[in-house]
Amino acid sequence: MSGGRRPIAAVIGDARAGADDLRTAEQLGAALVDAGFRLVTGGLGGTMRAASAGARAAAGHQPGDVIGVLPTYVAEDANEFVEVTICTGLNHARNVVVVASADVVFALGGKSGTLSEIAFAWKLGKPVIVVGEAPGWATLLAGIAIDDRREDRLYGPLAPDEAARFGQELLAGARLTARGF
């Protein structure tokens, strides 16, 4: 990114994810920060909390790396790992803010909220990388182009470290055909 700006990765997924999926989200949060990304989530629990915890524990963590875009006006609603809290009062409409703030979107499983974020990311031209194989919309849509507005598709599913590296490649403009995408 030009001007020394560090890229932002959105992590989206199930607020009520299972233990295995939470471990994947935590690994992803750490991998993203160690790859040079800042992290933005919806700031609450489940996948959002796990990714935030991983980001805070990452060796490459810097103060301010973990951003939470809350659906409420109450900063205390953020999980304890969020360092920068953005209170929107927008309820589910805050999903647009989450993905619009990101350079790359990383999706894990998820239900209707995740589906809306994937659709907004697609419409906004943000690359979407599916991580892991958590049950939900992200996994179901992996490898699919949502519509004909774009020539790419939802990438993955990839393991957390591989997803972080691929996110870097996408931002660097690497040729996707060399990876089979």
Secondary structure, 3 states (H helix, E strand, C coil): CHHHCCCEEEEEECCCCCHHHHHHHHHHHHHHHHCCCEEEECCCCCHHHHHHHHHHHCCCCCCCCEEEEECCCCHHHCCCCCCEEEECCCHHHHHHHHHHCCCEEEEECECHHHHHHHHHHHHCCCCEEEECCCCEHHHHHCCCCCCCCCCCCCEEEECHHHHHHHHHHHHHCCCHHHHCC
